[in-house]
Structure formats: C-alpha cells, structure tokens
C-alpha cells in the first residue's frame, strides 16, 4: 500500500513539472502572445488560467 501512495505522489509531481514546462513554453510562443494582445488580457490574470483558456479556445477552433 505504501508503494502505491509513493508512486501516486511521484506521478503528481511529474505531472506538475510537465505542466509547468508546457505552460512556460506556451506562454513564450508567438501564438499565445498574439492571443493575449487580441483579447487585451491583463497581466494580473493568472498565467495558468490564461494558458488553459488559450488551449481551450484553440482546441475548439480546431474542432470545427
């Protein structure tokens, strides 16, 4: 049982590290920066929320 808890915690840490790296890469992309400018998004808005919204809108556009 203890091994599964440790594995689960390690998996969460890995997921968080991957998300952090992905979020940073997306935030640096020209597409994301253009998207921010088009929507006049304040820098006060949490970067995590911005990236999630950007990904959602991008995927919705691609779904059409």
PEZI-V866289 format. One record per helix or strand of 3 or more residues. SS is the DSSP state (H for helix, E for strand). FROM is the first residue (numbers start at 1). TO is the last residue. If there is no record, write none. Layout:
SS&FROM&TO + SS&FROM&TO
This chain:
H&2&28 + H&30&39 + H&47&63
